[in-house]
Amino acid sequence: MSKYDYLVVGAGLFGAIFAHEAAKKGKMIKVIEKREHIAGNIYTKEVEGIQVHEYGAHIFHTSDKEIWEYINQFAEFNRYTNSPVANYKGEIYNLPFNMNTFNKLWGVVTPAEAQEKIEAQRAVLNGKVPENLEEQAISLVGTDIYQKLIKDYTEKQWGKKTTELPAFIIRRLPVRLTYDNNYFNDTYQGIPIGGYTQIVEKMLDHENIDVETGTDFFSHKEEYLANYPKIVFTGMIDQFFDYQLGELEYRSLRFETETLDIENYQGNAVVNYTDADTPYTRIIEHKHFEFGTQPKTIITKEYSKTWSKGDEPYYPINNERNNHLYKKYKQLAEEQGNVIFGGRLGHYRYYDMHQVIAAALQCVRNEVK
């Protein structure tokens, strides 16, 4: 073990970038991963010629040219544009909320007509500053869209009433007075042709990097801490410290994936189910991420659930209580000395992929001279 400069815990995007960049600078890296595969939650697996996003839909997007060029070293990206649709009891609406949505809902044609409709519905707040998610949503898009496309979907997603959720969760909800179904405003967007796993494989393919999957850091934690000069830890920060200050909260996900003997199931990669009666939040049809023409199709139903120990933690719940607790863990992390915490779980915040890349590159710049 003494030959290694770093032990990287977790072979997801953050850990892989750190290992790749540090190895290029001559450092010796050992990477361990508790799953039986690399690439973390961006892992894709080919089934029936289709790249299946095993841990939910991942669409790469950024306005940072440096980040876009960085990730394009490892894969060629297609022109996929994220344009999800919402299914409310069989009624189909475009997302993000735009003129197509407003026309379908109200029959309005011009931006002025849509704005007038939203303004009239906002009036129920009587000028009140939004104090919860429900009020924030109504202030942005009015009562009709809130009731059909936000309320039940959000309550399924978070497992709480919208009146109990903080306003900031949807403060930047995309609302457009144009006929544009592109969900993201970013300059660059796409899906890697052939899936995401290849990206991490190429990052870790270096003579200075050794990778071990199916290895749980916590089975030999004290040994690792004693034998490696520096550790990059991308797991849950509260678990690292044995939950000694209490548990941080997360939302988890459950997936049901099936192969269907038809060419096309729903006509779109992502369809959100926004009514309360449908138990899942969305259905992903994976072939549409790469404009597939395979004779079969693969769909995944996604269910949101409360996280408990043993589940995969997907979304940190960044409310006041959890953010306060994370600050205490961050203080412990700073006192730890030889451990660098990184990634979505190490930083207890939701990262998009481009944000993970930026954070990992900054970490390497700060750490490896």
The 8 nearest C-alpha neighbors of each residue, nearest first, counted from 0:
[[1, 2, 3, 226, 227, 29, 4, 223],
 [0, 2, 3, 227, 226, 4, 228, 5],
 [1, 3, 0, 4, 27, 28, 227, 5],
 [4, 2, 27, 1, 28, 5, 0, 29],
 [3, 5, 27, 26, 28, 228, 229, 2],
 [6, 4, 229, 28, 230, 3, 7, 29],
 [5, 7, 230, 29, 30, 28, 231, 8],
 [8, 6, 30, 231, 230, 14, 29, 5],
 [9, 7, 232, 31, 233, 231, 30, 32],
 [8, 10, 32, 11, 233, 14, 31, 7],
 [11, 9, 37, 14, 15, 32, 38, 39],
 [12, 10, 39, 38, 14, 9, 13, 15],
 [11, 13, 15, 14, 16, 38, 10, 199],
 [14, 12, 359, 16, 15, 342, 11, 355],
 [13, 15, 17, 10, 11, 16, 12, 9],
 [14, 16, 18, 12, 17, 10, 13, 11],
 [17, 15, 19, 13, 18, 14, 20, 12],
 [16, 18, 14, 20, 15, 19, 359, 21],
 [17, 19, 15, 21, 16, 20, 22, 14],
 [20, 18, 16, 22, 202, 17, 21, 203],
 [19, 21, 23, 17, 22, 18, 16, 24],
 [20, 22, 24, 18, 23, 26, 19, 17],
 [23, 21, 26, 25, 24, 19, 20, 207],
 [22, 24, 20, 21, 25, 19, 26, 207],
 [25, 23, 21, 22, 26, 20, 367, 368],
 [24, 26, 22, 23, 27, 21, 207, 20],
 [25, 27, 22, 21, 24, 4, 28, 207],
 [28, 26, 3, 207, 4, 22, 208, 5],
 [29, 27, 208, 5, 3, 6, 4, 207],
 [28, 30, 6, 209, 208, 210, 7, 5],
 [31, 29, 7, 210, 6, 8, 209, 211],
 [30, 32, 211, 8, 212, 9, 210, 214],
 [31, 33, 212, 9, 214, 10, 34, 213],
 [34, 32, 214, 213, 215, 212, 35, 31],
 [35, 33, 213, 36, 32, 212, 214, 37],
 [34, 36, 213, 212, 33, 37, 32, 214],
 [37, 35, 34, 212, 38, 32, 213, 39],
 [36, 38, 10, 39, 11, 32, 42, 212],
 [39, 37, 11, 42, 199, 10, 196, 41],
 [40, 38, 11, 41, 42, 37, 10, 12],
 [39, 41, 54, 42, 38, 11, 53, 55],
 [42, 40, 39, 38, 195, 43, 57, 54],
 [43, 41, 38, 196, 40, 39, 195, 53],
 [42, 44, 52, 51, 196, 194, 195, 53],
 [45, 43, 51, 50, 46, 42, 52, 53],
 [44, 46, 50, 49, 48, 51, 47, 43],
 [45, 47, 49, 48, 44, 50, 51, 297],
 [48, 46, 49, 45, 295, 293, 296, 297],
 [47, 49, 46, 45, 50, 293, 291, 286],
 [50, 48, 46, 45, 47, 286, 51, 285],
 [49, 51, 45, 44, 194, 43, 46, 52],
 [52, 50, 44, 43, 53, 285, 45, 49],
 [53, 51, 43, 55, 54, 56, 42, 50],
 [52, 54, 51, 43, 55, 42, 44, 40],
 [55, 53, 40, 52, 41, 56, 42, 254],
 [56, 54, 52, 53, 57, 301, 40, 283],
 [55, 57, 52, 58, 54, 283, 269, 53],
 [56, 58, 59, 55, 41, 52, 190, 352],
 [59, 57, 190, 189, 60, 56, 81, 188],
 [58, 60, 189, 188, 190, 57, 352, 61],
 [61, 59, 188, 187, 185, 58, 189, 353],
 [60, 62, 185, 187, 63, 353, 186, 188],
 [61, 63, 186, 185, 187, 64, 60, 67],
 [62, 64, 66, 61, 65, 67, 186, 187],
 [63, 65, 67, 66, 68, 62, 61, 187],
 [64, 66, 68, 67, 63, 69, 70, 62],
 [67, 65, 69, 63, 64, 68, 70, 353],
 [68, 66, 64, 69, 70, 65, 71, 63],
 [69, 67, 71, 65, 66, 70, 64, 72],
 [68, 70, 66, 67, 71, 72, 65, 73],
 [71, 69, 72, 67, 68, 73, 66, 74],
 [70, 72, 68, 74, 73, 69, 75, 67],
 [73, 71, 70, 69, 74, 68, 75, 198],
 [72, 74, 198, 71, 70, 201, 75, 197],
 [75, 73, 71, 191, 72, 198, 76, 192],
 [74, 76, 191, 192, 71, 77, 73, 72],
 [77, 75, 191, 190, 192, 189, 74, 78],
 [76, 78, 189, 190, 79, 192, 191, 75],
 [79, 77, 189, 80, 76, 188, 190, 289],
 [78, 80, 189, 77, 190, 288, 81, 188],
 [81, 79, 82, 181, 78, 189, 188, 182],
 [80, 82, 182, 181, 83, 79, 183, 58],
 [83, 81, 181, 180, 182, 80, 94, 84],
 [84, 82, 269, 94, 270, 81, 93, 85],
 [83, 85, 93, 270, 94, 92, 271, 82],
 [84, 86, 271, 92, 91, 270, 272, 93],
 [85, 87, 91, 272, 90, 89, 271, 273],
 [86, 88, 90, 273, 89, 274, 272, 85],
 [89, 87, 90, 86, 274, 273, 272, 91],
 [88, 90, 87, 86, 91, 272, 85, 274],
 [89, 91, 87, 86, 88, 92, 85, 103],
 [90, 92, 86, 85, 89, 87, 84, 93],
 [93, 91, 85, 100, 84, 86, 94, 90],
 [92, 94, 84, 100, 95, 85, 99, 180],
 [95, 93, 96, 84, 83, 180, 82, 182],
 [94, 96, 182, 173, 97, 93, 180, 174],
 [97, 95, 94, 174, 100, 175, 93, 173],
 [96, 98, 175, 100, 99, 176, 177, 174],
 [97, 99, 178, 101, 177, 100, 176, 102],
 [98, 100, 102, 97, 101, 178, 103, 93],
 [101, 99, 93, 97, 103, 98, 92, 102],
 [100, 102, 98, 104, 103, 99, 105, 97],
 [101, 103, 106, 107, 99, 105, 104, 100],
 [104, 102, 100, 101, 106, 105, 99, 92],
 [103, 105, 101, 102, 106, 100, 92, 107],
 [104, 106, 102, 107, 101, 103, 113, 116],
 [107, 105, 102, 103, 104, 108, 101, 113],
 [106, 108, 102, 105, 112, 113, 109, 101],
 [109, 107, 102, 106, 112, 110, 98, 113],
 [108, 110, 112, 111, 107, 113, 98, 176],
 [109, 111, 113, 176, 112, 114, 108, 98],
 [112, 110, 114, 109, 113, 115, 176, 108],
 [113, 111, 115, 109, 110, 114, 107, 116],
 [114, 112, 110, 116, 115, 111, 107, 117],
 [115, 113, 111, 117, 116, 112, 110, 118],
 [114, 116, 112, 118, 113, 117, 111, 119],
 [115, 117, 113, 119, 114, 118, 112, 120],
 [118, 116, 141, 114, 120, 119, 115, 140],
 [119, 117, 121, 115, 120, 116, 114, 122],
 [118, 120, 116, 117, 122, 121, 115, 141],
 [121, 119, 141, 117, 122, 118, 142, 123],
 [122, 120, 118, 141, 138, 123, 119, 137],
 [121, 123, 120, 124, 125, 119, 118, 126],
 [124, 122, 121, 125, 120, 119, 126, 142],
 [125, 123, 122, 127, 126, 121, 134, 138],
 [126, 124, 122, 123, 127, 121, 128, 138],
 [125, 127, 124, 128, 122, 123, 121, 129],
 [128, 126, 124, 125, 129, 130, 134, 138],
 [127, 129, 130, 126, 134, 124, 135, 138],
 [130, 128, 134, 135, 131, 127, 166, 138],
 [129, 131, 166, 128, 134, 165, 132, 135],
 [132, 130, 166, 165, 162, 134, 133, 164],
 [131, 133, 166, 135, 161, 165, 164, 134],
 [132, 134, 161, 136, 135, 162, 131, 137],
 [133, 135, 129, 137, 136, 132, 131, 138],
 [134, 136, 132, 129, 138, 133, 166, 137],
 [137, 135, 139, 133, 138, 134, 132, 140],
 [136, 138, 141, 134, 142, 139, 140, 135],
 [137, 139, 135, 121, 136, 140, 141, 134],
 [138, 140, 136, 137, 141, 135, 121, 174],
 [141, 139, 137, 117, 138, 136, 144, 145],
 [142, 140, 137, 120, 117, 121, 143, 138],
 [141, 143, 145, 137, 144, 120, 146, 140],
 [144, 142, 146, 145, 141, 147, 120, 140],
 [145, 143, 147, 148, 146, 142, 141, 140],
 [144, 146, 149, 142, 143, 148, 147, 150],
 [145, 147, 143, 150, 144, 142, 148, 149],
 [148, 146, 144, 145, 149, 143, 87, 273],
 [147, 149, 273, 144, 145, 146, 150, 152],
 [150, 148, 145, 152, 153, 151, 147, 146],
 [149, 151, 153, 146, 152, 145, 154, 148],
 [152, 150, 275, 154, 274, 153, 273, 149],
 [153, 151, 273, 155, 149, 154, 150, 156],
 [154, 152, 156, 155, 150, 151, 149, 157],
 [153, 155, 151, 159, 158, 157, 156, 160],
 [156, 154, 152, 158, 153, 157, 151, 303],
 [155, 157, 153, 303, 154, 158, 152, 280],
 [156, 158, 154, 159, 155, 153, 250, 303],
 [159, 157, 154, 155, 156, 160, 305, 304],
 [160, 158, 154, 157, 161, 163, 164, 155],
 [159, 161, 163, 162, 154, 164, 158, 157],
 [160, 162, 164, 133, 163, 132, 154, 159],
 [161, 163, 160, 131, 133, 164, 132, 134],
 [164, 162, 160, 161, 159, 131, 165, 132],
 [163, 165, 161, 132, 162, 131, 166, 160],
 [166, 164, 131, 132, 167, 168, 163, 130],
 [167, 165, 132, 131, 135, 168, 130, 169],
 [166, 168, 170, 169, 165, 132, 171, 131],
 [167, 169, 166, 170, 165, 132, 164, 171],
 [170, 168, 172, 171, 167, 166, 132, 136],
 [169, 171, 167, 172, 168, 166, 135, 136],
 [172, 170, 169, 173, 167, 168, 174, 139],
 [171, 173, 169, 170, 174, 139, 136, 95],
 [174, 172, 95, 171, 175, 96, 182, 183],
 [175, 173, 96, 97, 172, 95, 176, 140],
 [176, 174, 97, 177, 96, 173, 98, 95],
 [175, 177, 110, 97, 98, 174, 178, 113],
 [176, 178, 98, 175, 179, 97, 110, 99],
 [179, 177, 98, 99, 97, 180, 176, 175],
 [178, 180, 177, 181, 97, 98, 175, 99],
 [181, 179, 82, 182, 94, 95, 93, 178],
 [182, 180, 82, 183, 179, 81, 80, 95],
 [181, 183, 95, 82, 81, 180, 94, 184],
 [184, 182, 185, 181, 81, 60, 80, 188],
 [183, 185, 186, 182, 181, 62, 61, 60],
 [184, 186, 62, 61, 183, 187, 60, 188],
 [185, 187, 62, 61, 184, 188, 60, 63],
 [188, 186, 61, 60, 185, 62, 67, 189],
 [189, 187, 60, 59, 80, 61, 186, 79],
 [188, 190, 79, 78, 77, 59, 76, 80],
 [189, 191, 76, 77, 58, 79, 59, 192],
 [192, 190, 76, 194, 75, 74, 193, 195],
 [193, 191, 76, 194, 75, 77, 190, 289],
 [194, 192, 191, 50, 195, 197, 74, 45],
 [193, 195, 191, 192, 43, 50, 196, 197],
 [194, 196, 197, 198, 43, 42, 41, 191],
 [195, 197, 42, 198, 43, 199, 38, 194],
 [196, 198, 200, 195, 199, 201, 194, 74],
 [199, 197, 73, 201, 196, 200, 195, 74],
 [198, 200, 202, 201, 197, 196, 38, 203],
 [201, 199, 197, 203, 198, 202, 204, 196],
 [202, 200, 204, 198, 199, 203, 197, 73],
 [201, 203, 199, 19, 200, 204, 15, 198],
 [202, 204, 200, 201, 205, 19, 199, 15],
 [205, 203, 201, 202, 200, 206, 208, 19],
 [204, 206, 207, 208, 203, 22, 19, 202],
 [205, 207, 208, 204, 209, 22, 27, 203],
 [206, 208, 27, 205, 22, 28, 26, 209],
 [209, 207, 28, 205, 206, 29, 27, 203],
 [208, 210, 29, 30, 28, 207, 211, 206],
 [211, 209, 30, 31, 29, 208, 212, 203],
 [210, 212, 31, 30, 32, 214, 209, 213],
 [213, 211, 32, 35, 214, 31, 33, 34],
 [214, 212, 33, 35, 34, 32, 215, 211],
 [215, 213, 33, 212, 32, 31, 216, 211],
 [216, 214, 33, 217, 218, 213, 32, 219],
 [215, 217, 218, 220, 219, 214, 8, 33],
 [218, 216, 220, 219, 215, 239, 221, 214],
 [217, 219, 216, 215, 220, 214, 221, 222],
 [220, 218, 222, 217, 221, 216, 223, 215],
 [219, 221, 217, 223, 222, 216, 218, 224],
 [222, 220, 224, 223, 219, 225, 217, 226],
 [221, 223, 225, 219, 220, 224, 226, 227],
 [222, 224, 220, 226, 225, 221, 227, 219],
 [225, 223, 221, 222, 226, 227, 220, 230],
 [224, 226, 222, 223, 227, 221, 228, 220],
 [225, 227, 223, 224, 222, 0, 228, 1],
 [226, 228, 229, 223, 224, 225, 6, 5],
 [227, 229, 4, 5, 226, 337, 230, 224],
 [230, 228, 5, 337, 227, 338, 6, 4],
 [229, 231, 6, 338, 5, 7, 232, 339],
 [232, 230, 7, 339, 338, 340, 8, 6],
 [231, 233, 8, 340, 234, 339, 230, 7],
 [234, 232, 341, 345, 342, 9, 8, 340],
 [233, 235, 344, 345, 232, 236, 9, 8],
 [236, 234, 344, 238, 345, 237, 239, 233],
 [235, 237, 345, 239, 238, 234, 344, 240],
 [238, 236, 242, 240, 239, 235, 241, 246],
 [237, 239, 241, 235, 240, 242, 236, 234],
 [240, 238, 236, 237, 241, 235, 242, 234],
 [239, 241, 238, 237, 242, 243, 236, 328],
 [242, 240, 238, 243, 239, 237, 244, 245],
 [243, 241, 237, 245, 238, 240, 244, 246],
 [242, 244, 241, 245, 240, 237, 246, 238],
 [245, 243, 242, 246, 324, 328, 237, 327],
 [246, 244, 242, 243, 247, 237, 324, 241],
 [247, 245, 242, 248, 237, 244, 238, 243],
 [246, 248, 321, 237, 245, 249, 324, 325],
 [249, 247, 316, 315, 246, 321, 250, 306],
 [250, 248, 315, 314, 316, 306, 312, 251],
 [251, 249, 314, 306, 305, 313, 304, 312],
 [250, 252, 306, 313, 304, 312, 305, 311],
 [253, 251, 303, 302, 304, 254, 301, 313],
 [252, 254, 302, 301, 303, 255, 251, 304],
 [255, 253, 301, 300, 256, 299, 302, 252],
 [256, 254, 300, 299, 301, 257, 253, 298],
 [257, 255, 299, 298, 254, 300, 297, 258],
 [256, 258, 298, 297, 259, 299, 255, 296],
 [257, 259, 297, 296, 298, 260, 256, 295],
 [260, 258, 296, 261, 295, 297, 257, 298],
 [259, 261, 295, 296, 258, 262, 294, 297],
 [262, 260, 295, 259, 263, 296, 294, 264],
 [263, 261, 295, 294, 296, 293, 264, 260],
 [262, 264, 261, 266, 265, 296, 295, 284],
 [263, 265, 266, 262, 261, 296, 284, 298],
 [266, 264, 267, 263, 284, 270, 268, 269],
 [265, 267, 263, 264, 268, 287, 284, 269],
 [268, 266, 269, 265, 287, 284, 270, 83],
 [267, 269, 284, 287, 283, 288, 285, 270],
 [270, 268, 283, 83, 267, 282, 284, 271],
 [269, 271, 84, 282, 281, 85, 83, 272],
 [272, 270, 281, 85, 280, 86, 273, 84],
 [273, 271, 86, 280, 281, 274, 85, 87],
 [272, 274, 152, 87, 148, 151, 271, 86],
 [275, 273, 151, 87, 276, 272, 277, 152],
 [274, 276, 151, 277, 273, 152, 278, 155],
 [275, 277, 274, 278, 88, 151, 273, 279],
 [276, 278, 275, 279, 274, 272, 280, 273],
 [279, 277, 276, 280, 302, 275, 155, 272],
 [280, 278, 302, 301, 281, 277, 300, 272],
 [281, 279, 272, 302, 301, 271, 152, 278],
 [282, 280, 271, 272, 301, 270, 279, 300],
 [281, 283, 300, 270, 299, 269, 301, 284],
 [282, 284, 269, 299, 268, 298, 285, 300],
 [285, 283, 298, 268, 286, 297, 287, 269],
 [284, 286, 287, 51, 288, 283, 268, 297],
 [285, 287, 291, 288, 49, 289, 284, 290],
 [288, 286, 290, 268, 289, 285, 291, 267],
 [289, 287, 286, 285, 290, 268, 79, 190],
 [288, 290, 287, 291, 286, 192, 79, 190],
 [291, 289, 287, 288, 286, 292, 79, 285],
 [290, 292, 286, 289, 293, 287, 49, 288],
 [291, 293, 294, 290, 262, 286, 295, 287],
 [292, 294, 295, 291, 262, 48, 296, 49],
 [295, 293, 262, 261, 292, 296, 260, 263],
 [296, 294, 262, 260, 261, 293, 259, 297],
 [295, 297, 259, 262, 258, 261, 263, 286],
 [298, 296, 258, 257, 284, 259, 285, 299],
 [299, 297, 284, 283, 256, 257, 285, 282],
 [300, 298, 256, 283, 255, 282, 301, 254],
 [299, 301, 282, 255, 254, 281, 279, 256],
 [302, 300, 254, 279, 281, 280, 253, 282],
 [301, 303, 279, 253, 252, 280, 254, 304],
 [302, 304, 252, 156, 251, 253, 155, 301],
 [305, 303, 251, 252, 250, 306, 302, 253],
 [304, 306, 250, 251, 307, 158, 303, 249],
 [307, 305, 251, 250, 249, 310, 304, 312],
 [306, 308, 310, 309, 305, 249, 251, 312],
 [309, 307, 310, 306, 311, 312, 246, 238],
 [308, 310, 307, 311, 306, 312, 251, 238],
 [311, 309, 308, 307, 306, 312, 251, 252],
 [310, 312, 251, 313, 309, 306, 252, 308],
 [313, 311, 251, 249, 310, 314, 250, 306],
 [314, 312, 251, 250, 311, 249, 315, 252],
 [313, 315, 250, 249, 312, 349, 316, 251],
 [316, 314, 249, 317, 348, 347, 248, 349],
 [315, 317, 249, 248, 318, 314, 321, 250],
 [318, 316, 322, 315, 321, 319, 348, 320],
 [317, 319, 321, 320, 316, 322, 165, 323],
 [318, 320, 322, 321, 323, 317, 324, 316],
 [319, 321, 323, 318, 322, 324, 317, 325],
 [322, 320, 324, 323, 318, 319, 247, 317],
 [321, 323, 325, 319, 324, 320, 317, 318],
 [322, 324, 326, 320, 321, 325, 319, 327],
 [325, 323, 321, 327, 326, 322, 320, 328],
 [324, 326, 328, 322, 327, 323, 329, 321],
 [327, 325, 329, 323, 324, 328, 330, 322],
 [328, 326, 330, 324, 325, 329, 331, 323],
 [327, 329, 325, 331, 330, 326, 332, 324],
 [330, 328, 332, 326, 331, 327, 325, 333],
 [329, 331, 327, 333, 328, 332, 326, 334],
 [332, 330, 328, 334, 329, 333, 335, 327],
 [333, 331, 329, 335, 330, 334, 328, 338],
 [332, 334, 330, 331, 335, 336, 329, 338],
 [333, 335, 331, 332, 336, 330, 329, 337],
 [336, 334, 332, 333, 337, 338, 331, 339],
 [335, 337, 334, 338, 333, 332, 339, 229],
 [336, 338, 229, 335, 230, 228, 339, 224],
 [339, 337, 230, 336, 231, 229, 335, 340],
 [340, 338, 231, 232, 230, 341, 337, 229],
 [341, 339, 345, 232, 233, 231, 338, 346],
 [340, 342, 345, 233, 346, 232, 339, 343],
 [343, 341, 345, 233, 13, 344, 346, 355],
 [342, 344, 348, 346, 347, 349, 345, 350],
 [345, 343, 235, 347, 234, 346, 342, 233],
 [344, 346, 341, 340, 236, 233, 342, 235],
 [345, 347, 344, 343, 348, 341, 342, 340],
 [348, 346, 344, 343, 345, 315, 349, 325],
 [349, 347, 343, 346, 315, 350, 344, 317],
 [348, 350, 343, 314, 315, 351, 347, 344],
 [351, 349, 354, 343, 355, 348, 352, 342],
 [350, 352, 354, 353, 355, 349, 59, 60],
 [353, 351, 355, 354, 350, 356, 59, 60],
 [352, 354, 356, 355, 351, 61, 357, 66],
 [355, 353, 357, 351, 352, 356, 350, 358],
 [356, 354, 352, 358, 353, 357, 13, 350],
 [355, 357, 353, 359, 354, 358, 360, 352],
 [356, 358, 354, 360, 355, 359, 361, 353],
 [359, 357, 355, 361, 356, 360, 354, 362],
 [360, 358, 362, 356, 13, 361, 357, 17],
 [361, 359, 363, 357, 362, 358, 356, 364],
 [360, 362, 364, 358, 359, 363, 357, 365],
 [361, 363, 359, 365, 360, 364, 366, 358],
 [362, 364, 366, 360, 365, 361, 367, 17],
 [365, 363, 361, 362, 366, 367, 360, 368],
 [366, 364, 362, 363, 361, 367, 368, 360],
 [365, 367, 363, 364, 362, 368, 361, 21],
 [368, 366, 363, 364, 365, 21, 24, 362],
 [367, 366, 364, 365, 24, 363, 21, 26]]
